[in-house]
């Protein structure tokens, strides 16, 4: 019955096209075709119909050539413009239907991400359709259309562990995205840990901390919270997020990360992960770094990381790895974020001389000199290195000062 009905419908559509052609000519037939396909939601066929319409209006043969290269100019450029318009229209119709993955298949062809990114921003998952959620995350995160929102969806619907794993797949050069994702992880873990600590205190019949109390305030004077190797959150998640927190830019997120580190350093030593230089003590050293960014105990933090520097003459020997320069790069980052650019320049020139810019995760000496408005210092460093390109850059920068 349904098969007969479908065949009858198809026959009616074909008959309508024939009638339109007979009564109004080719343009009318094409208009009827596009209207029927649009109304039926057959958007893939609608794209072909729109391209047929473009060929007809441009005076091209109705059958598409194997390649647009066979179309002479200026018709080729005009046809390609119509092709982009048709792709955009069909993609937009899929967005209107809420089909983000299919829409992206169209917008991807013309290199447009903004319409899909806006749709992902507005997307609210349906718990009854987990496959659709996974497909949207694939577009947002793995295809780079809206990485921040894709990460948020993972964190909201799959949890902290999955989010930490997904974070590793975000390209290192996407600093703003990585910072935003880090801040969301910090906020989530801090909220969960605070709730767990508060619940533990209440379960013991102890006075509840005041509303909005920090972790540091909640655990102060309550050593029993950590007795017998007790903990209130997955300690591997805690260590991972504290390590990531150096990328955070938001002041509140940094404060929450320092709070997490304060909690972490109170854990039993058996629950504290081994640190990686120059953060030899995972929680204590990150706490000092993060608090320095907040303007607390800055000199103490700088002294610590200066003490972790080795011999400045040894680093350039291993230019294929950033490992020997970690302490210097961490210190340069900290000094730069504190606005102590002259000091950052001196550390960079002493410890990172000769290393390719691509191997650094801190600002280059040229970038530091630019921020400091001191191209003359860059010229000195470039002369010392025998670097003609940086020397020329410095001279040109000095000329326009």
N, C-alpha and C positions, 0 to 999 in steps of 0.2 A: 504493500500500500504506500509506504513512504517512498519506495523506489519509483513507483508510478507517479507520485506527486512531484518528486524532484524532477523527473523527466518532463512532466507537464510544465513545471515552472520554467525549466530551461528552454523548452520549446516556445513558451510565451515570450521569454526575453528575446530569443532569436527573431521571433516574428515581429516584435516591437522594433527591433533594429532595422529589419527589412522595410517595415512600414515607414519609419523615419527617413530612411535612405530614399525611398520612392517619393515621399511627399516633400521632403525638405533638403535632400541632397546629402553629400558626405559629411558635412559639418554637423547637420542635425543627427545623423546616425551615430557619429562619434559622441556627441553630447548625450544622446540617449544611453549609449553604452556606459559612459562614465557615471551617469546618474544612477543606473541600475546597479553597477558594481559598488558604488559608494553606499547605496541604500542597503545592499545585502551584506556589507562588511567584508567583501572579498578584496582586501586592500592590495594583495600581491598582484592580482589581475588588474586592479585599478592603476597601478604603476605602469603596466604595459599599455593600458588604454590612454593614459596621459601622454606617454611618449608617442603613441600613434597620433594623437591630437597635435602634438608639437610638430611631427613630420608633415602632417597635412597642412598646417598653417604656414610652414616654412617652404612649402612647395617641394618637399622631398618625397621619394617613393614610399608607399605605405609599409613595405617590408623593411625592417631595420637592417642596415648594413652590418657585416661582421665586426667592423670597427669604425669608430667615428673618424679615424684617420682617413677613411675613404671619402669623407664629405669635404668638399672644397671650402676654403674660407671665403667670405665671413660667415657662411652658413654653419660651419662646424662650431664656432664659438657660440653662436646664437642657440644652436641645438643643445650644446653642453650646458648652457645657462638654464634652458628649459628642463634638462635632465636633473639638475640640482634642485630646481623648484619642485619637480615631481617627487623626488626622493624626500625632500623636506616635508612636503604635504602628507605623504603616506606615513612617514615616521611620526608626524604630529598626530595623525589619526590613531595610531597605535598607543601613543601616550594618553590620548583622550580616553581610550578604552582601558587604561591602566596597565598595558602590556609593555613594561619598561624594557625587558630583554629583547623583544622583537623590534621595538622602536630603535634601540641602539644598533641593531644590525643595519638599519637604514642610515641613521645619522653618522655612523662610523664611516660609511662609504664616502661621505662628503666632508668628513673631518670636523663635524660640529658636535661639541660636547655639552654646551650650555643648556639646551632644552632638556636633555636627559638628566643632567645634574640637578636642574630645578625640580624635575619630577621625582628624583630620588630623595631630595630634601623633603618633599611633601609626602613621600610614601610612608604609610603606616601598615605594617605587616598584619596579615590575617593568620591567626594561630592555626587555622584549619588548612592552610596552604604553605607548609614548610618548604616545598620545592621551589615555589615562587620566591620566597625569601632568599634561598640560596642562590637563585639565578640573579636576583637584584644585587646581592653582595658581590657576586662574580663580576658584574658590570661595574659596580661602584669602586671596588677595591682592586681587583686583579686587572681590570682593563683601564684603571686610572681615571675613570670619569668623575668620581667623587670619593676619593679615598677616605677622607675624614668621616663622612656619613656611613660608608661601608664598614669602617672600623667600629663606629658607634653601634651599628646594627649587630655586629658580632658580639660586642660587649654586652649589649642589652638582652640578646636572645640566646647566646651560646656560653656566656660567662667569661670570667677573667682568664682562665687557662687558655681558652681558644683565642682570646684577644691578644694575649702575650705572644702566642705562636704566630698569629696573623701579623703582628707588628714587625716581625723579622722580615716579612716580605715587602715592606714599604721601602722603596728605593732610598738610599742614604742621602741623595741630593735633594729630596723633598723635605727640607728642614722644617718648613712651616707646618706641613702635614704631620710629620713625626712629632713635633712639639705639641700640636693640638691633640694627637692621639695619646701621647704620654700624659698630658694633663687630665684626660678623661679616665685613664687607668688610675692615676693618683687619686682622683676624686672618688671613684668607685671603691677602691681598696680602703681608702681612709674612712669612707662612710660605713662600709661593712665592718671594718675592724673596730671602729668607735662603737657601733651598735653591739658588737659581741662583747667588748670590754664592759660596757655599761650593763649589759644583761648579766654578766658574771658577777659584777659587784652587787646587783640587786638580788641575785639568787643566794647570796651569802648573808642577806639581811643587813647589808651595810648601807649607809646613807648614799643616796644617788648623787653623782656629780651634777653641778649646775648645768642648765641647758646651754649648749654651745661650748662646753668645756673641751679643751684640746686633749689629745691623747696624753701629752706630757702632764697635764693637770690631773687627768683621771688615774694615771699610774703612780703619781707622786705619793710616797709614803705607803704604798700598797704593794710591798714586795711579795706578799702572799699570792698575788695574781700570777707570779712566775714560778711559784714553788713546784717542785717535783717535775721540772721540765714542762710546765704548762705553757700553752700558747693559745691564741684566739683567732688565728687566720692561717691559711696554708703558708708555711714559712718559705717555700720555694717561690711562691707568688710575691711575697713581701720582699725578698732579696732581689728578684728580677725588677720589680717596679722601682725600688730605691735606686738600683743601678741606672735604670732608664731616666730617672728624674732629672739628671743633669741637663737634659734637653728642654725641660720646661721653661717657659718664658713668663707665664702669668704669675704675678706676685703671690696670689692666694694659693695656687697650685704648688709653688715652691715651699710655702709655709707648711702646707699639708704634707709634702714629701719630707721635710725636716722633722715633722711630727712622727711620721712613719719610721724614720731612722732612729728617733729617740726611743720609740717603742722597741725597735729591733735590737738596740744595744743593751736592753734590759733582759733579753731572752737568755736562757741558759746557754753557756758556751757550746754545748752539744748541738744546739739548734741554730747556731750562727754559721753561715757559709763562709768558707775561706775567701779572703779578699783577693782582688787582682790589682797589682801595682798600677798606679800609685795609691790606690785605695786599699792598703794592706789590711785595714780593719774595716770591713764592709760598711757597717752601720755608723761607727764613730767617725770615720773619715768623710763619709758622705754627709753626715750631720754637720760637720764643720764647714764643708764646702757650701752646702745649701744655706746655712745660717749666714755665711759670709755674703752670699747674694742678697740676703735680707738686711745686710748692714750690721750683723752681729759678730763680734769676735773676729773681725776681718784680719787683723795682724796675726792672730794665732793660726788662722787657716793658711795664710800666705807663708808663714814660717814653716808650717808642716809640709806643704807641697814643695817649697824650696829645698827642704831637707831631703826630699826624695829624688832630687836631680843628681845625676851622675857626672862623670867627666864630660864637659862639653865637646871635647875633641873626638869622641868615639862614635857619635850617632850617625854621621854621614856615611860611615863605612857600610851600613846595611840599608841602602836606599830602597830596597824592594819590600821592606816591612816597616810598619809604623811602631812596632812593639818597643824598640829601644828608646823611642821618643815620647812615649805615653806621658811620662811625668811632665816633660817640658810643654807638651801640647795642652795638657790639663791646666797647667799654670798659666799659659798664655790665654786660654779661654777665660779663666777666672779673672785675670787682670783686665782683659778686654771688657768683660761684662761689668766690672767694677769701675770702668772708665779710666783705669790707670794705664793709659796707652803707651806712654814713654817706657814704663817698666816692661810692658808686654813686648815692645819692639826690641829691647835689650835681650830679653830671654830668647826671643825668636832668632835674633841674629847670632847669638852665642851658641844655641843648642840645635837649631834646625837648619843651619847653613848648609846648602848643597842638596837638600832634599827636594824632590819635585813637588810642586804645589798639589798635584793630584793625590799624593800620599798623606796629606795633612787633613785632620778634622778640626783644625783651629784656623783662624784667619792667617793669611800669608803676611809676610813682613811688609809687602807693598800695600796690602789692604789696611794694615795697622797704621802705616805712615800716612795713607790717604785720610783715614779717620782722624788722625791726630793733626792733620793739616801741616805735615812736616815732610815735604818731598825732598828737602835738602838732606835729611837723615837717610832717606832711601838712596839718594845719589851716593852718599858715603859708603853705605853697605854694598851697593852695586859695584862701586869702584874697587872695594876690598875683595869682592868675589870675582871680579873680572867678568861681570855680566853686562854685556853691551845693551841688551834689550831693556833690562830694568833701568840701566843708567839713562838711556834715551827717554824712557817713560818719565823718570824723575826730572830730567831737564825740561821736558815739555810741560810737566805739571808746574814746575817753578816759573816757567815763562808766562803762564796764565794766571798766576797768583796776584 
